[in-house]
Amino acid sequence: MENERIGLGVIGCGEIAVRTAEGIAAASHARHVMVMDVDAGVAENLGSTHGVPWTTDVAELLANPDVDAVYIAVPHYLHASLTIQALEAGKHVLVEKPIATTLEEADAMIAASQRTGRILSVGFDAQVNPESQRLRQLIADGAIGKVTGTRIVYRGDKPASYWQSGYTGRIQTDWRSSKQKSGGGVMVMNTIHDLNTIRYITGLEVTRIAAEAGTFATPVEVEDFVSATYRYDNGAIGSLEAGSALAGKDPLGEQNRIYGDAGQILLTSPARIFERGADGSGEWRELPARAETKEEGRARVVDGFAKAVLNGAQPPVTGEDGWATLAIVLAAYQSSDEQRTVTIPERITAANA
C-alpha cells in the first residue's frame, strides 16, 4: 500500500474545498482526478490549479472510472442527496461537516454506505491528529483521573460579507444565512468541530442538553450566539459558549478544557496538562508538538480516509461519528426552541431496532 493512491474527485469547489484540494495534492495515498461545481468559473479554477479536468455535471464526474472516491464540499442541505448519489454510483465518500442537516438524512447516508459496501467518512480532523490521539491516550491512562467536565468556547466576529460569500469571496451565495440550507449558525458551522474533538479525546457521549440560542447582531435566520450545558454518560458536565458576532473576539485566545478529578487539560497548541500528585501538589506542563499547517491537517484527513479505502477498513471518522455530533447540535437547537432540556437520541440501527 506504500505507493498506492486512490483517485479522488471533488464535488463543490468553493471555500473549504480549496484547502482540502491542497491537502489532496499533499497526501501520500490520494491523487486528484477531476473536480466539479455548478459554477463553471470556480470549477475551472480549481481544476486548472491542480491540473485535472473540470465539469459542471456531477453525473459526468461520477461516471469517470478513474474516480475511486469523492470529497463533497457543498452547502449543507445538499450533503445527503449527493452523498447517496455518489455511494450508489460505487464511489467512496468523504463529506464535509456537518454530515447532514437532519438525523434522518444522516441515517439514510449511513444506510446507503452499508447497502453499497462503500466507505462513508466525515471531514473532522481530531481522529487523525497526533496531538488529539496523545491526549486521548493520556485520559484513557488516567492522567487526570475521571473526567468530570469539559468546556468549549468560540468567540468570533464574522464580517457581514461572510453570509453572502464566505471568508474568501470565492462564491456568491446566501446558503449560510438560511436555517433550512445550513442547518444552523455558529454551533453547526464552528463548534461542531470542538464537539467532535472532545467526544473523541474523552470517549464520552452527551446524553442530555439544555441550551439557549439567539440572533442578536446578524441579519440572518441562524443563531449568532448560543450557550449550552450538557451531561455526559459518565456523569460529567459540559459547557459551550459560542458567538459569531462578538466585537473584539477574544484577546486572550479561546481555551477549551477537559477537567478531571485529578487534573485538567488545556486544549491550546501545544496542549497543557496539570496532573495532581498523591500529595496534592502538581504543576502545569506543555505537551510539545510540531506546529502543523492547515494544509497538512487536511492532508491527514484525506490520507486517513484513503488508507481506509485501500485497506477495506473502517475510516478514522465514521458516518456514526458524524451522526453523533449532529445529534448534539440538533438537540441544542430543539432545547432552545422548546425551552426545555432535551435527551440526545440513541441511533437506531437495523441490528438493534
DALINUR-V372981 format. One line per field, one symbol per residue. burial: 1 if it has 24 or more other C-alpha atoms within 12 Angstrom, else 0. A space follows every 50 residues. Layout:
burial = ???
//
This chain:
burial = 00001111111111111111111111111111111110100111111001 01111101001101011111111111111111111111111111111111 11101111111111000111111111111111111101100011111111 11111101000110010001100111101011111111111111111111 11111111111111100101111111111111000111111111110000 00011111110111111100111110000000000000000000111111 11111111110001111111111111111111111100000111000000 000
//
